[in-house]
Amino acid sequence: MKKITIALVCMLLTAGAAMAQKKLTFGPKVGVDYTHFWDNEEDASGQFNYQAGVFLEYRFTDKFSVAPEVVFAAQGAKTKQTIETTYHTNYINVPVMLKWYVIKPLSIDFGPQLGINVYSKETIKYIPQEAPMLKMIADGTYDIKDLTKTVDFGVALGLTYNITDEVFVQGRYTMGMINVFKTEYTSKNFKYGNAQIAIGYRF
């Protein structure tokens, strides 16, 4: 009887661990992103960059789950008038995505994102054909971290498709809600929009 009880306990523990593993998954993800200023009066264009991070997903039911992430994202954009300015502002982004599985392999993802600025520089290049009489000596790359807000906040919407139980691909767009730079730098709006495609692996 004792041996049977021990065997049953072991079976229950094994089943419980298997269920927990099925509900809770984690792993790495990498991808490319295209960032731009979506709320800006200047002649602005976006830039392609990269991102890499980790995620954790907990399945409440077959239809719903929550998936927080920690992702390093190289972001940037470019403005062009008499001076061409290229921005390089990298973030540690922490999105918390609520996932609705409309069908077994496909989920619609929505949630807030918090961004922490870790690197911020600008490269300035004078465009003589735009103002030939203007002499500029400001060409170069400058650290503007002190003029960049430490925290960014946005909302994200996207899709995740599970190719297998382990491998998935994602498409997502995050719309920033906060002006990236402090008023000491500019009073204009520089809010990031970030479109991304990523691939990940579940353990």
Summary of the structure (lengths in Angstrom):
residues: 203
radius of gyration: 22.7
end to end distance: 37.1
largest distance: 97.2
contacts: 613
relative contact order: 0.19
helix: 12%
strand: 63%
